[in-house]
Structures are given as C-alpha cells and as structure tokens.
Amino acid sequence: MHTSTKPTQEGIRMSVQPQEYIDEMARKRGYVLDYHKVMAKQDFEVLQAANGLVSAAYLSDRTLDRKTKELIFIVSLTVMRASKGHIQSHIRVALDLGVSPREILEAIEISLPEAGIVAFQTGFDAWREVVGADGLEPTVQVHEGGNGQAG
C-alpha cells in the first residue's frame, strides 16, 4: 500500500495511507469526485500533486473567502461545460457555506454573455436539480423545447 511522507498540504497530513487521504480530502472540500477516488488507489502520488495545486488556489485562506471561491468555481465549471455532477458538488458546498440559491443563480447567469446559452444551460440545470427550482408552464398550445434547450 502507498504511504506518503511529504510535508503537510493545506491541513491534510501527508504521511497517510490513500484511504485516510481521500477521507481528509472529503472533510476539507465537502466533496470528492470520482477521479479523486480512483487516483487515490491507482496513482496516489499524482493525486497528491494535483490536490496541492487545488489546495493552494482554492482551499487556502487567502484574500478571497470560501463562498466567493465557490461562486467562481461554479461559473468557471459552467463556462468550461464541466459535468453536471461536478458543478453540483460545488453548488452543494456553496449552499452549505450559506450562499443563497439566488446568489448561485446570479453567478451562473454571468456565463451567458461570454459563454452563451448552451454553457449556461449546463450550469442552470445543475442548479435547478440541486435547489429543486421549478418553472411556469404556458397556458397556450406550444411545441415542447426539450430539456430547456432554448435559443
């Protein structure tokens, strides 16, 4: 089994087994992604290196607070058309930190002018599912547009 002996990385002890490491990542981040889980078992050293960068830019206490960083992550993941699950993990953390559903929606809406409606819809759908937002149905005859696919 792999064990690391590197220095401490943003509160995660580095002389731990992969299972301990992934558990501590989950505690620090509030989530872990599938690739984190697989990398912990398959290439622990690279996971630690990648997590070091994320820890420095995202988890470390610096000028921006964690709420702001979560909103930035949500928007950047939306613009990059990340998977819905990845976006939702950051939406859930933001909600846990006290960010309101409306604030998250407004952040996602920032993607519209620069990335367009297709990118926006990915983030919007992720948000809608997490917060349980619903809409209004037309009262007139209309063709269905699918899963919010609009122009």
Backbone as JSON Lines, residues from 0, in Angstrom:
{"i":0,"aa":"M","n":[0.84,-1.19,0.0],"ca":[0.0,0.0,0.0],"c":[0.87,1.23,0.0]}
{"i":1,"aa":"H","n":[0.45,2.26,-0.7],"ca":[1.19,3.51,-0.79],"c":[1.06,4.31,0.51]}
{"i":2,"aa":"T","n":[2.15,4.92,0.91],"ca":[2.13,5.85,2.03],"c":[2.95,7.05,1.62]}
{"i":3,"aa":"S","n":[2.48,8.21,1.98],"ca":[3.21,9.42,1.63],"c":[3.93,9.95,2.85]}
{"i":4,"aa":"T","n":[5.08,10.57,2.64],"ca":[5.83,11.19,3.73],"c":[6.13,12.65,3.43]}
{"i":5,"aa":"K","n":[5.38,13.25,2.54],"ca":[5.59,14.65,2.16],"c":[5.08,15.58,3.25]}
{"i":6,"aa":"P","n":[5.47,16.86,3.2],"ca":[5.0,17.82,4.21],"c":[3.49,18.0,4.17]}
{"i":7,"aa":"T","n":[2.97,18.62,5.2],"ca":[1.54,18.88,5.29],"c":[1.08,19.74,4.12]}
{"i":8,"aa":"Q","n":[-0.09,19.42,3.59],"ca":[-0.64,20.12,2.44],"c":[-2.02,20.64,2.82]}
{"i":9,"aa":"E","n":[-2.09,21.91,3.15],"ca":[-3.35,22.57,3.49],"c":[-4.2,21.74,4.45]}
{"i":10,"aa":"G","n":[-3.6,21.33,5.56],"ca":[-4.35,20.65,6.6],"c":[-4.53,19.16,6.38]}
{"i":11,"aa":"I","n":[-4.06,18.63,5.28],"ca":[-4.16,17.19,5.05],"c":[-2.79,16.59,5.34]}
{"i":12,"aa":"R","n":[-2.74,15.71,6.34],"ca":[-1.47,15.07,6.69],"c":[-0.97,14.25,5.52]}
{"i":13,"aa":"M","n":[0.28,14.42,5.19],"ca":[0.82,13.77,4.0],"c":[1.41,12.4,4.28]}
{"i":14,"aa":"S","n":[1.62,12.01,5.54],"ca":[2.15,10.7,5.84],"c":[1.01,9.75,6.18]}
{"i":15,"aa":"V","n":[0.08,9.64,5.25],"ca":[-1.1,8.83,5.46],"c":[-1.28,7.85,4.31]}
{"i":16,"aa":"Q","n":[-2.12,6.89,4.54],"ca":[-2.49,5.93,3.52],"c":[-3.5,6.6,2.58]}
{"i":17,"aa":"P","n":[-3.64,6.07,1.36],"ca":[-4.59,6.66,0.41],"c":[-6.01,6.81,0.95]}
{"i":18,"aa":"Q","n":[-6.5,5.82,1.7],"ca":[-7.87,5.91,2.23],"c":[-8.0,7.07,3.2]}
{"i":19,"aa":"E","n":[-7.03,7.22,4.08],"ca":[-7.06,8.33,5.03],"c":[-7.01,9.67,4.28]}
{"i":20,"aa":"Y","n":[-6.21,9.72,3.24],"ca":[-6.05,10.94,2.45],"c":[-7.36,11.34,1.78]}
{"i":21,"aa":"I","n":[-8.02,10.37,1.13],"ca":[-9.27,10.68,0.43],"c":[-10.35,11.09,1.43]}
{"i":22,"aa":"D","n":[-10.35,10.47,2.6],"ca":[-11.32,10.85,3.64],"c":[-11.07,12.28,4.11]}
{"i":23,"aa":"E","n":[-9.79,12.65,4.27],"ca":[-9.47,14.01,4.7],"c":[-9.78,15.01,3.59]}
{"i":24,"aa":"M","n":[-9.56,14.63,2.33],"ca":[-9.95,15.5,1.22],"c":[-11.45,15.78,1.28]}
{"i":25,"aa":"A","n":[-12.24,14.75,1.52],"ca":[-13.69,14.9,1.59],"c":[-14.07,15.85,2.73]}
{"i":26,"aa":"R","n":[-13.41,15.7,3.87],"ca":[-13.72,16.59,5.01],"c":[-13.36,18.04,4.68]}
{"i":27,"aa":"K","n":[-12.2,18.27,4.06],"ca":[-11.74,19.63,3.76],"c":[-12.57,20.3,2.67]}
{"i":28,"aa":"R","n":[-12.9,19.54,1.62],"ca":[-13.58,20.1,0.46],"c":[-15.1,20.09,0.61]}
{"i":29,"aa":"G","n":[-15.62,19.07,1.3],"ca":[-17.07,18.88,1.35],"c":[-17.56,17.97,0.24]}
{"i":30,"aa":"Y","n":[-16.66,17.46,-0.58],"ca":[-16.97,16.57,-1.69],"c":[-15.67,15.93,-2.18]}
{"i":31,"aa":"V","n":[-15.78,14.84,-2.89],"ca":[-14.7,14.3,-3.71],"c":[-15.32,13.84,-5.01]}
{"i":32,"aa":"L","n":[-14.55,13.91,-6.07],"ca":[-15.03,13.49,-7.39],"c":[-14.58,12.06,-7.66]}
{"i":33,"aa":"D","n":[-15.21,11.44,-8.64],"ca":[-14.86,10.06,-8.98],"c":[-13.38,9.92,-9.29]}
{"i":34,"aa":"Y","n":[-12.81,10.87,-10.03],"ca":[-11.4,10.73,-10.38],"c":[-10.51,10.81,-9.14]}
{"i":35,"aa":"H","n":[-10.92,11.54,-8.1],"ca":[-10.15,11.56,-6.85],"c":[-10.1,10.16,-6.26]}
{"i":36,"aa":"K","n":[-11.23,9.5,-6.23],"ca":[-11.32,8.16,-5.63],"c":[-10.44,7.17,-6.37]}
{"i":37,"aa":"V","n":[-10.5,7.2,-7.69],"ca":[-9.72,6.25,-8.49],"c":[-8.23,6.59,-8.4]}
{"i":38,"aa":"M","n":[-7.89,7.86,-8.47],"ca":[-6.48,8.24,-8.39],"c":[-5.88,7.91,-7.02]}
{"i":39,"aa":"A","n":[-6.67,7.98,-5.96],"ca":[-6.17,7.63,-4.63],"c":[-5.67,6.19,-4.61]}
{"i":40,"aa":"K","n":[-6.34,5.35,-5.35],"ca":[-5.95,3.94,-5.39],"c":[-4.93,3.65,-6.49]}
{"i":41,"aa":"Q","n":[-5.06,4.31,-7.63],"ca":[-4.26,3.96,-8.8],"c":[-2.96,4.76,-8.94]}
{"i":42,"aa":"D","n":[-2.95,6.03,-8.55],"ca":[-1.75,6.85,-8.65],"c":[-1.8,7.92,-7.57]}
{"i":43,"aa":"F","n":[-1.56,7.48,-6.35],"ca":[-1.67,8.32,-5.17],"c":[-0.77,9.55,-5.25]}
{"i":44,"aa":"E","n":[0.44,9.38,-5.78],"ca":[1.4,10.49,-5.85],"c":[0.88,11.63,-6.73]}
{"i":45,"aa":"V","n":[0.29,11.3,-7.87],"ca":[-0.23,12.34,-8.76],"c":[-1.46,13.0,-8.14]}
{"i":46,"aa":"L","n":[-2.3,12.23,-7.47],"ca":[-3.45,12.83,-6.77],"c":[-2.96,13.86,-5.76]}
{"i":47,"aa":"Q","n":[-1.95,13.52,-5.0],"ca":[-1.42,14.45,-4.0],"c":[-0.89,15.72,-4.67]}
{"i":48,"aa":"A","n":[-0.2,15.56,-5.79],"ca":[0.35,16.72,-6.5],"c":[-0.78,17.62,-7.02]}
{"i":49,"aa":"A","n":[-1.79,17.01,-7.64],"ca":[-2.92,17.78,-8.16],"c":[-3.68,18.45,-7.01]}
{"i":50,"aa":"N","n":[-3.84,17.75,-5.92],"ca":[-4.56,18.3,-4.78],"c":[-3.79,19.45,-4.15]}
{"i":51,"aa":"G","n":[-2.45,19.41,-4.24],"ca":[-1.64,20.51,-3.72],"c":[-1.94,21.82,-4.43]}
{"i":52,"aa":"L","n":[-2.09,21.76,-5.74],"ca":[-2.42,22.96,-6.52],"c":[-3.81,23.46,-6.15]}
{"i":53,"aa":"V","n":[-4.77,22.55,-6.09],"ca":[-6.13,22.93,-5.72],"c":[-6.16,23.51,-4.31]}
{"i":54,"aa":"S","n":[-5.42,22.9,-3.4],"ca":[-5.38,23.4,-2.03],"c":[-4.85,24.82,-1.97]}
{"i":55,"aa":"A","n":[-3.78,25.08,-2.71],"ca":[-3.17,26.41,-2.69],"c":[-4.11,27.46,-3.28]}
{"i":56,"aa":"A","n":[-4.76,27.13,-4.39],"ca":[-5.6,28.11,-5.08],"c":[-7.01,28.22,-4.51]}
{"i":57,"aa":"Y","n":[-7.51,27.14,-3.94],"ca":[-8.94,27.06,-3.61],"c":[-9.2,26.92,-2.12]}
{"i":58,"aa":"L","n":[-8.48,26.06,-1.43],"ca":[-8.79,25.78,-0.04],"c":[-8.05,26.67,0.95]}
{"i":59,"aa":"S","n":[-6.89,27.18,0.56],"ca":[-6.1,28.01,1.47],"c":[-6.83,29.31,1.79]}
{"i":60,"aa":"D","n":[-6.68,29.75,3.03],"ca":[-7.22,31.04,3.42],"c":[-6.32,32.11,2.83]}
{"i":61,"aa":"R","n":[-6.89,32.86,1.92],"ca":[-6.15,33.93,1.27],"c":[-7.06,35.15,1.24]}
{"i":62,"aa":"T","n":[-7.0,35.96,0.22],"ca":[-7.81,37.18,0.18],"c":[-9.29,36.89,-0.04]}
{"i":63,"aa":"L","n":[-9.6,35.98,-0.96],"ca":[-11.0,35.63,-1.24],"c":[-11.5,34.62,-0.22]}
{"i":64,"aa":"D","n":[-12.74,34.8,0.22],"ca":[-13.31,33.83,1.15],"c":[-13.83,32.61,0.38]}
{"i":65,"aa":"R","n":[-14.16,31.57,1.12],"ca":[-14.56,30.31,0.51],"c":[-15.86,30.45,-0.29]}
{"i":66,"aa":"K","n":[-16.8,31.27,0.17],"ca":[-18.05,31.47,-0.56],"c":[-17.77,32.06,-1.95]}
{"i":67,"aa":"T","n":[-16.93,33.07,-1.99],"ca":[-16.58,33.69,-3.27],"c":[-15.9,32.69,-4.19]}
{"i":68,"aa":"K","n":[-15.0,31.91,-3.63],"ca":[-14.3,30.9,-4.43],"c":[-15.27,29.86,-4.99]}
{"i":69,"aa":"E","n":[-16.26,29.48,-4.2],"ca":[-17.25,28.51,-4.7],"c":[-18.03,29.1,-5.86]}
{"i":70,"aa":"L","n":[-18.43,30.36,-5.75],"ca":[-19.16,31.0,-6.85],"c":[-18.29,31.07,-8.11]}
{"i":71,"aa":"I","n":[-17.02,31.4,-7.94],"ca":[-16.12,31.44,-9.08],"c":[-15.98,30.05,-9.69]}
{"i":72,"aa":"F","n":[-15.85,29.05,-8.85],"ca":[-15.75,27.67,-9.34],"c":[-17.0,27.29,-10.13]}
{"i":73,"aa":"I","n":[-18.16,27.62,-9.61],"ca":[-19.42,27.27,-10.28],"c":[-19.48,27.92,-11.65]}
{"i":74,"aa":"V","n":[-19.13,29.19,-11.74],"ca":[-19.16,29.89,-13.02],"c":[-18.11,29.31,-13.97]}
{"i":75,"aa":"S","n":[-16.9,29.1,-13.48],"ca":[-15.86,28.59,-14.38],"c":[-16.19,27.18,-14.85]}
{"i":76,"aa":"L","n":[-16.73,26.35,-14.0],"ca":[-17.13,25.0,-14.43],"c":[-18.27,25.06,-15.43]}
{"i":77,"aa":"T","n":[-19.18,26.0,-15.25],"ca":[-20.28,26.19,-16.2],"c":[-19.73,26.6,-17.55]}
{"i":78,"aa":"V","n":[-18.86,27.58,-17.56],"ca":[-18.28,28.07,-18.82],"c":[-17.49,26.97,-19.52]}
{"i":79,"aa":"M","n":[-16.8,26.15,-18.74],"ca":[-15.99,25.07,-19.31],"c":[-16.83,23.84,-19.68]}
{"i":80,"aa":"R","n":[-18.13,23.93,-19.41],"ca":[-19.06,22.84,-19.69],"c":[-18.65,21.54,-18.99]}
{"i":81,"aa":"A","n":[-18.32,21.69,-17.74],"ca":[-17.98,20.53,-16.91],"c":[-19.21,19.65,-16.74]}
{"i":82,"aa":"S","n":[-19.01,18.48,-16.21],"ca":[-20.15,17.58,-15.99],"c":[-21.11,18.21,-14.97]}
{"i":83,"aa":"K","n":[-22.36,17.86,-15.12],"ca":[-23.38,18.38,-14.21],"c":[-23.04,18.01,-12.76]}
{"i":84,"aa":"G","n":[-22.58,16.78,-12.55],"ca":[-22.24,16.35,-11.2],"c":[-21.13,17.16,-10.57]}
{"i":85,"aa":"H","n":[-20.14,17.54,-11.37],"ca":[-19.03,18.34,-10.86],"c":[-19.54,19.73,-10.45]}
{"i":86,"aa":"I","n":[-20.36,20.33,-11.29],"ca":[-20.93,21.63,-10.96],"c":[-21.8,21.52,-9.71]}
{"i":87,"aa":"Q","n":[-22.6,20.47,-9.65],"ca":[-23.49,20.29,-8.49],"c":[-22.72,20.12,-7.19]}
{"i":88,"aa":"S","n":[-21.54,19.49,-7.23],"ca":[-20.77,19.33,-6.0],"c":[-20.4,20.71,-5.44]}
{"i":89,"aa":"H","n":[-20.06,21.64,-6.3],"ca":[-19.71,22.99,-5.83],"c":[-20.95,23.78,-5.44]}
{"i":90,"aa":"I","n":[-22.07,23.55,-6.1],"ca":[-23.33,24.2,-5.69],"c":[-23.7,23.76,-4.29]}
{"i":91,"aa":"R","n":[-23.57,22.47,-4.01],"ca":[-23.92,21.96,-2.67],"c":[-23.0,22.55,-1.6]}
{"i":92,"aa":"V","n":[-21.7,22.62,-1.89],"ca":[-20.77,23.21,-0.93],"c":[-21.14,24.68,-0.7]}
{"i":93,"aa":"A","n":[-21.43,25.41,-1.78],"ca":[-21.81,26.82,-1.63],"c":[-23.05,26.96,-0.74]}
{"i":94,"aa":"L","n":[-24.04,26.12,-0.97],"ca":[-25.24,26.15,-0.13],"c":[-24.89,25.85,1.32]}
{"i":95,"aa":"D","n":[-24.03,24.86,1.54],"ca":[-23.6,24.53,2.9],"c":[-22.89,25.71,3.57]}
{"i":96,"aa":"L","n":[-22.22,26.52,2.77],"ca":[-21.49,27.68,3.3],"c":[-22.4,28.89,3.52]}
{"i":97,"aa":"G","n":[-23.68,28.77,3.14],"ca":[-24.63,29.85,3.36],"c":[-24.9,30.72,2.15]}
{"i":98,"aa":"V","n":[-24.38,30.34,0.99],"ca":[-24.7,31.09,-0.23],"c":[-26.14,30.75,-0.59]}
{"i":99,"aa":"S","n":[-26.93,31.75,-0.96],"ca":[-28.34,31.51,-1.27],"c":[-28.49,30.93,-2.67]}
{"i":100,"aa":"P","n":[-29.57,30.19,-2.91],"ca":[-29.84,29.71,-4.27],"c":[-29.86,30.84,-5.29]}
{"i":101,"aa":"R","n":[-30.41,31.99,-4.92],"ca":[-30.47,33.13,-5.84],"c":[-29.07,33.65,-6.18]}
{"i":102,"aa":"E","n":[-28.2,33.73,-5.17],"ca":[-26.83,34.18,-5.43],"c":[-26.11,33.23,-6.4]}
{"i":103,"aa":"I","n":[-26.33,31.95,-6.23],"ca":[-25.72,30.96,-7.13],"c":[-26.26,31.13,-8.53]}
{"i":104,"aa":"L","n":[-27.58,31.29,-8.66],"ca":[-28.18,31.51,-9.97],"c":[-27.6,32.75,-10.64]}
{"i":105,"aa":"E","n":[-27.48,33.83,-9.9],"ca":[-26.93,35.06,-10.47],"c":[-25.48,34.86,-10.92]}
{"i":106,"aa":"A","n":[-24.73,34.07,-10.19],"ca":[-23.36,33.78,-10.61],"c":[-23.36,32.98,-11.92]}
{"i":107,"aa":"I","n":[-24.22,31.98,-12.01],"ca":[-24.31,31.16,-13.22],"c":[-24.73,32.03,-14.41]}
{"i":108,"aa":"E","n":[-25.6,32.98,-14.17],"ca":[-26.08,33.86,-15.24],"c":[-24.94,34.7,-15.85]}
{"i":109,"aa":"I","n":[-23.86,34.89,-15.12],"ca":[-22.72,35.63,-15.65],"c":[-22.12,34.9,-16.85]}
{"i":110,"aa":"S","n":[-22.33,33.6,-16.94],"ca":[-21.79,32.83,-18.07],"c":[-22.5,33.14,-19.39]}
{"i":111,"aa":"L","n":[-23.71,33.67,-19.33],"ca":[-24.49,33.93,-20.55],"c":[-23.8,34.82,-21.57]}
{"i":112,"aa":"P","n":[-23.35,36.02,-21.21],"ca":[-22.79,36.89,-22.25],"c":[-21.49,36.36,-22.86]}
{"i":113,"aa":"E","n":[-20.67,35.67,-22.09],"ca":[-19.37,35.24,-22.6],"c":[-19.37,33.83,-23.17]}
{"i":114,"aa":"A","n":[-20.12,32.93,-22.57],"ca":[-20.07,31.52,-23.0],"c":[-21.32,31.09,-23.76]}
{"i":115,"aa":"G","n":[-22.39,31.85,-23.66],"ca":[-23.6,31.53,-24.41],"c":[-24.58,30.64,-23.68]}
{"i":116,"aa":"I","n":[-25.72,30.46,-24.34],"ca":[-26.85,29.75,-23.74],"c":[-26.56,28.27,-23.5]}
{"i":117,"aa":"V","n":[-25.81,27.63,-24.37],"ca":[-25.55,26.19,-24.2],"c":[-24.74,25.94,-22.93]}
{"i":118,"aa":"A","n":[-23.69,26.71,-22.72],"ca":[-22.91,26.56,-21.5],"c":[-23.75,26.93,-20.28]}
{"i":119,"aa":"F","n":[-24.49,28.03,-20.37],"ca":[-25.34,28.46,-19.27],"c":[-26.31,27.36,-18.86]}
{"i":120,"aa":"Q","n":[-26.91,26.68,-19.84],"ca":[-27.91,25.65,-19.53],"c":[-27.34,24.51,-18.71]}
{"i":121,"aa":"T","n":[-26.08,24.16,-18.94],"ca":[-25.47,23.1,-18.14],"c":[-25.43,23.51,-16.67]}
{"i":122,"aa":"G","n":[-24.94,24.71,-16.4],"ca":[-24.9,25.19,-15.03],"c":[-26.28,25.4,-14.45]}
{"i":123,"aa":"F","n":[-27.19,25.93,-15.26],"ca":[-28.55,26.17,-14.81],"c":[-29.24,24.86,-14.44]}
{"i":124,"aa":"D","n":[-29.11,23.85,-15.29],"ca":[-29.73,22.55,-15.0],"c":[-29.16,21.92,-13.73]}
{"i":125,"aa":"A","n":[-27.85,22.07,-13.54],"ca":[-27.23,21.56,-12.32],"c":[-27.83,22.27,-11.1]}
{"i":126,"aa":"W","n":[-27.93,23.6,-11.17],"ca":[-28.51,24.39,-10.09],"c":[-29.96,24.0,-9.84]}
{"i":127,"aa":"R","n":[-30.76,23.93,-10.91],"ca":[-32.19,23.63,-10.8],"c":[-32.4,22.31,-10.07]}
{"i":128,"aa":"E","n":[-31.63,21.29,-10.42],"ca":[-31.79,19.99,-9.77],"c":[-31.42,20.04,-8.3]}
{"i":129,"aa":"V","n":[-30.33,20.73,-7.96],"ca":[-29.88,20.77,-6.57],"c":[-30.86,21.54,-5.69]}
{"i":130,"aa":"V","n":[-31.35,22.69,-6.17],"ca":[-32.22,23.51,-5.32],"c":[-33.7,23.19,-5.5]}
{"i":131,"aa":"G","n":[-34.03,22.35,-6.47],"ca":[-35.44,21.98,-6.68],"c":[-36.28,23.08,-7.28]}
{"i":132,"aa":"A","n":[-35.67,23.95,-8.09],"ca":[-36.41,25.05,-8.7],"c":[-37.35,24.54,-9.79]}
{"i":133,"aa":"D","n":[-38.53,25.1,-9.83],"ca":[-39.48,24.75,-10.88],"c":[-39.83,26.0,-11.67]}
{"i":134,"aa":"G","n":[-40.65,25.84,-12.69],"ca":[-40.98,26.97,-13.55],"c":[-42.47,27.06,-13.8]}
{"i":135,"aa":"L","n":[-42.82,27.87,-14.75],"ca":[-44.21,28.05,-15.15],"c":[-44.43,27.35,-16.48]}
{"i":136,"aa":"E","n":[-45.59,26.74,-16.64],"ca":[-45.96,26.11,-17.91],"c":[-46.83,27.09,-18.69]}
{"i":137,"aa":"P","n":[-46.64,27.16,-20.0],"ca":[-47.5,28.03,-20.8],"c":[-48.96,27.56,-20.73]}
{"i":138,"aa":"T","n":[-49.86,28.48,-20.82],"ca":[-51.29,28.14,-20.82],"c":[-51.83,28.08,-22.24]}
{"i":139,"aa":"V","n":[-50.97,28.25,-23.22],"ca":[-51.35,28.19,-24.63],"c":[-50.67,26.98,-25.28]}
{"i":140,"aa":"Q","n":[-51.2,26.56,-26.42],"ca":[-50.62,25.44,-27.17],"c":[-49.2,25.8,-27.61]}
{"i":141,"aa":"V","n":[-48.25,24.89,-27.36],"ca":[-46.86,25.17,-27.71],"c":[-46.14,23.84,-27.96]}
{"i":142,"aa":"H","n":[-45.15,23.86,-28.81],"ca":[-44.3,22.68,-29.01],"c":[-43.3,22.62,-27.86]}
{"i":143,"aa":"E","n":[-43.05,21.43,-27.4],"ca":[-42.06,21.25,-26.32],"c":[-40.67,21.52,-26.86]}
{"i":144,"aa":"G","n":[-39.85,22.17,-26.06],"ca":[-38.49,22.5,-26.47],"c":[-37.45,21.56,-25.9]}
{"i":145,"aa":"G","n":[-37.86,20.49,-25.29],"ca":[-36.89,19.55,-24.71],"c":[-36.48,20.0,-23.32]}
{"i":146,"aa":"N","n":[-35.3,19.61,-22.93],"ca":[-34.78,19.89,-21.59],"c":[-34.27,21.31,-21.48]}
{"i":147,"aa":"G","n":[-35.12,22.27,-21.68],"ca":[-34.71,23.66,-21.54],"c":[-33.82,24.14,-22.69]}
{"i":148,"aa":"Q","n":[-33.76,23.41,-23.78],"ca":[-32.93,23.8,-24.92],"c":[-33.59,24.99,-25.58]}
{"i":149,"aa":"A","n":[-33.03,26.14,-25.35],"ca":[-33.62,27.36,-25.9],"c":[-32.58,28.12,-26.72]}
{"i":150,"aa":"G","n":[-33.06,29.05,-27.45],"ca":[-32.13,29.88,-28.23],"c":[-32.37,31.32,-27.91]}
